[in-house]
């Protein structure tokens, strides 16, 4: 639909039964987030909070809470946008010469941004008047969780070279001066970082505009992995069936004419303040670190402004549904960018960035009888050097020729396929002392960790066991072995003390297992609670891949190093216990959970 505003979208969703109103005043401190989480768990409707305690503005959440609702909002444009994103060549060429490509012409009419003359249609407010929503008990303050952060290239100004990204914004708390300063947190490899680097080099402040609300195409554009040359504003216009309208205010800041709120400000070179903690999408808190300080100039709002927010936490959450919609739109685009790649899945259950599953072609030596990973290693390197994919820690990659029907979204099936075919002596490939996700604390420091590729090509090497082997014994300190999936055993271990202590413990485990029959076991996961870890596949991938740093925490039975290549003869061991340097996991506030029982009618599945 070509929504002109968020209010128009809210009215449409309500009319068709996709949104409900909460008329009672709700506290933005933990309560709104708790209600959202309960409703999302039941795959419930979007939520319109009419009265937010301490703010004159209403708020909406869970707009993208189900794939069905997301597709409903874009029901008139989704097919055309999929065609645009899926073009193998420069999509901007198609927009500039639309009549040369069937079906693109009408999309092109809405794609190019529309600059308007300055309009005083916005009123002004303050940061403290905005809904001060706090999601988790240890959060450092209220955050904007559905922002669209706009910056321009100081060397190539203008909207066509601008970046629109979704980076969290801390509105208050820590050392920020109320209403005058806010915190801007972005992960490495983001477009805004390039813009800030160029501004820093010239000793100039970076102008930042933060849009909140607006048509739903706008926040989706801010998180969309777009082909080179296709700007977020262009994509927003095409997806929303409405050109992205903008103008510049009297201070030269870009203003989205359809946004509900716009916060403008400047980021000065090397001027940082502590930001965080914040409950994040890996299921843990990202801790307090210095991040860019934004000095607030103006806070604008439209007449019927609605504050848009989401709640971030251990997957699945609303951003899971965001990801499903992105896959619908662009799932076929990445394989066209990486030659030989058939399918890629950033595993949501593991927090997206820690774990990738991929399928590629293995065609390098068809004249040889013996097959081993070759081409898929080239593909793996390409994947780990690609934009946000470069933040991944674990990449499992298989050859499509071994099983044409294999899919990366069957987590258990895909892991079993890889583990049954791997040669642990040759098929693990490490990248040490490199960058990982800013939000991942499994490494030695911020953005610092390692990566590993599990590569599989060729015939089945081992039949994976579905049960713990008969007579299997463990040394002191290890107990409660549980089969999570065939071939993968979760073993409970004593609390982690240090890396040196862990090496001694695993040496004892190695000695104990050397003379045992573990042919059907491919992977042993050491954890703090093996029953929980083995309970389901989501628990398994979350515990295993968010609580381990590959180069430090991967061990193996019969481990060796040959020509600087690490391998092992027996099962791989991943130490996925909590470490002293890890961030705390997210735990709900019991008192708040009790308080929101007054909304119990909202939480019953099937009542929506």
HUTA-V997499 format. One line per field, one symbol per residue. ss: DSSP state (h for helix, s for strand, l for the rest). phi: phi as a letter, one per 30 degrees, with the letter a starting at -180 (. if undefined). psi: psi as a letter, one per 40 degrees, with the letter a starting at -180 (. if undefined). Layout:
BEGIN
ss = ???
phi = ???
psi = ???
END
This chain:
BEGIN
ss = lllllhhhhhhhhhhlllsssslllsllslhhhhhhhhhhhllllssssllslllllsssslllllhhhhhhhllllhhhhhhhhlllllhhhhhhlhhhllllhhhhhhhllsslllllllssllhhhllllsllllllllssllssssslsllsllhhhlssslllssllllllllllssssllllllhhhhhhhhhhhllllssssssslllhhhhhhhhllllllllhhhhhhhhhllllsssslllllsssllllsssssssssssssssllssllllsssllsssssssssssssllllssssllllllllhhhhhhhhhhhhhllhhhhhlllsssssslhhhllllssssssllllllllllllllhhhhhhhhhlllhhhhhllsssssshhhllllllllhhhhhhhhhhhllllllsssssssslllllllllsllssssssssslllllllllllllllllllllssssssssllsssssslllllhhhhhhhhhhhhhhhlllllllllsssssllhhhhlllhhhhhhhhhhlllhhhhsssllssssllsssslllsssslllllllllsllllhhhhhhhhhhhhhhlllll
phi = .dddaddddeddddecicbbccdddbdddidddddeddddechdddcccdbceibdcdbbbiecdbdedddddcdcbedddeddddddcdddddddbdddbeiceddddcddecdcdebcdcccbbedddecdcdbecedldbdcbdbccbcdddbdjddcdbbbcbdbcdajhcddeicbbcccbddiceddddddddedcicdcdbcccbiiedddddddcddcdejcdddddeddddhaedcaacddciddbddcddbbccabccehcbbdbjdadcddjbddddbdbeccddcbbcbddcdbdcbbbcaeddbedddedddddedbecddeddcdjdcabbddddciiddbccbbbdbbdbddcddcbdbddddddddedcchdddddccbcbbddddadcdbdcdedddddedddcdcddbccbcbchbcbeedccdddadicabbbcccbbjddcbdddcbdedidbbdejbahdbddbejbccbdbdedcaddddddddddddddceccdbecccbccdbdbddddddadddeddddcccbcedcccbadidabbhiccaaccddccdcddceddddddbdddddddddddceddccejcd
psi = igheiddddddddddeeeiiihdihihegddddddddddddefaiihhhdhhheiehiiiifdfdidddddddfdeeddddddddehdahddddddgdeehheddddddedhihhiihhfeiiiaideeihghhdideieaiihefihhhiihddgiideeihhighihhdiabehhhediihhhiiieidddddddddddefiihhhhhhhaiieddddddehgiihehiddddddddefhihhiihaeeeihhhdeidihhiiihihfhiihiaihhaeeeihhahihihhhhhdihiiidfhhhhiihiahiiadeddddddddddededddddhhehdihhhhddeecddhhhihiigedgeeidhhihcdddddddddeehbddeeidhhhhihdddgdehieegdddddddddeeihedeehhihifaiahdeheeaeahehaiiihhhhhaihdihhieihihehiiihehifhhhdihehhhhhiiihdiddddddddddddddedeihfdehdhhhhidgddddediddddddddeefihdddehaihfiihhfehhiidaiihhgfihideiiiihhihddddddeeefdddehhee.
END
